[in-house]
Amino acid sequence: MEFNDKQIEILNVAERLFAEEGFDGTSVRDIAKKANINVAMISYYFGSKEKLLEALVIHRIGTMKLRLENLLQEDSTPIEKIEKLVAYYINQINTNRSIYQILHFELSTKKREINTDAFTEVKKNNLKIMESIVKEGQLQGIFQPNINIALLSPTIIGSLIYFHMNKPLYVDLFDLKTDEAYENYIETTLTQHIQKTIKALLLYEN
């Protein structure tokens, strides 16, 4: 799904407000006011606040799709591609975690109808790219033949979400006194740990 510059501007404003005020705490009027547009323009482009949320998630995940497609074409080893893929996933979810939290809350509570078909299609597309990288490694005899590729994504994302859910524990354990220290730990140590975990699932045992 392609968005024009005005739509992207509206999505960026909505993203900030959703993150700060929550989905229920943000009205279409709030978004229109911050974006300096008429409320009717949001209805014209997106139809409703729920549809705007769907579009926002697709927009963010779409950038991930482009990065993965470029990664697939890189002249690098399957192991290097997997390491970069893990880093991309963690960066994507971590950077946009407020939106993912809102989406998953909406899906779990079922307070209103959120259409996830397009969201699911983009995720399937990303999974196909991951499969291509793994199969490339299998053809080269680097990766094991029997790998449940569909479970690699939840292994990556689940580790990050668990870390966030237990932030007070890990802040205390690793002496992460500032938000900067916390975010840096995710980008370095946690990312490296998850990369090693995924490679351990893919590579032949020594």
N, C-alpha and C positions, 0 to 999 in steps of 0.2 A: 504494500500500500504506500503510495507516494503522497506526501503532504507538501502544500505550497508554503511560502515564507510566512504568510499571515497565520496559517494554521499552526505552524511550528511555534510562532510567537505566542499564540494563545495557549498551546500545550505547555510551553515553558512557564508561563504565568500560573496556569492551573497546577502544575507540578509543585511549584514553590508553596502555593496556598494549601494544597492537599497535605504537604509535608508539615507545614506550620500549624494548620487549623484542623486537620483531619478531613475526611471526605464529607461527613455529615455537617461539620462546622464550616464548610465552604459552600457558598451559594453561587449560582450562575451569575448573579448580579455582582458579587465580589470579584469574580474572574473578569467580567466585562469592565468593571471599574478600573482594576489594576492594569488591564491590557489597553485601556483607553479606546474601547470599542462599544458598539451598541449590543445589547443583549441578543437582539435578533440575529446578529452575525454568528454567535455561538450556535444558535438553533439551526441556522442555515448550513454551517459547516459540519456540525456534529449531531444535532438533533436533541440531545439531552446530556445531563451531567454524567450519567452512566455510560453513554456512548463516548463521551469525551475521555473518561477514564480508560475505556477499552482502547481508544485511539492512542492515548498516551503510552500505554504498555506496549502496544504494537510498534510505536515509533521508537521506543527505547530498545526493544528486542531486535528491531530491524537493523539498528546500528551494529549489534552483535553479529547478525547474519553476514553483513558486509565484511566485517573483520575476519570471520571464519572462512569466508570464500577466498579472501586474499591469502589467508594462512595456508589454505589447501594448495594454492598455486606456488607457494614459496619453494625455493630450491634449498630445502633443509631436510634433515633426517626425520623419520616418523617420531622419534623420541623428542627431538627439539620442538616439533609441531605440537605434540601432546603437552609439553611443558608450557608452551605459549597459550594453548587452548585453556588449560587450567587457570593460568593468570588472567586471561580474558574473562572467563566466567566469574571469577572472584571479583575482579574489578567492576564488571557490569552489575552484579547483584549488590555489591557493597556500595557503589556510587549511587545506585537508585533504590536502595533498600526501603526507603519510606513508601515509595510507590508499590513495591512488591508486598509490603506489609499491609497496605490498604487493600490491594487486590485480593490477597489471600484471606483477609478478614471478611471482605464482602462475599467471597466464595464459600467460606466456612459457616458464616451466620445466615446466609441466604435471605438477607433482609430485603433484597430487591433483585430483580433479574439482571444479571450480567452475562452477556453473550461471550463465551470463551472460544468460539470456533476459530476465529482468526488467530487468536493467541496460541491455540493448540497447533494450528498449521505452521506457524513460524517456528515453534519449538520442534515440531517434526522435521522441519527443514534443517534446523541446526543439528539435530540428531543424525541426519543423513550425512552431513559434513563430517561429524565425528566418526561415523562408521567408515567413511572413505579413508580417513587418516589411519584408523585402526587396521583396516584391511590392507592398506599400503604396507604397514609394518608387518602384517601377517605374511604377505607375499614375499617380503624380504627375509622372512624367517626370524624376525626380531621379536614379534609378539606371539603369544600363545594362540592356538587356533580356537579354543573354547572360551570365549569371553562374552559375558552378558553386557553388551555395549549400552543397552538402554538404562542400565543401573549405574553407569559411570557419572552421569549428570547429577542424580540425587546424592551420590557419594560426595561429590565436590560441593554442591550447594548446601547439603545437609550439614556438613562440617562447619561451614561458615555460619549458617543460621544458629546452630547449637552454640557456637562461640559467642554470637551476639546475645542470645537468650541468657547466657550466663556471664555477661559482661562484668558484674561486680566481683565474681570469683576470679576471673582471669586478670582483671585490673590489679587485684590484690596479690595473686600468685606471681605475676610477672612485673610487678611494681610499675604499672603503666599509669603514671600520675596525671598525664594530660591527654586530651583528645588526640593531639598530634602523635603522641607515643603509641596510643591505642591503634590508630589508623596505620601507622608505620609498621607495627607488629603484624597486622593483617597482610599488608603488602609484601612483607619480607618473610618472617618466620612461619606464619600460618600458611601462606601460599606455598612455600618450599616444602612444608610438611605434607600438604595435600598433593603436591606434585609427586613426592616420593611414594605416597600411598597409591596413587593411580598407576604409577610406573610399576609398583610391586604387583598390582593386579594384572598388568599387561605382559610383563617380561617373564621369560622362563626362569624358574627357580635355579639358583646355582647349587 
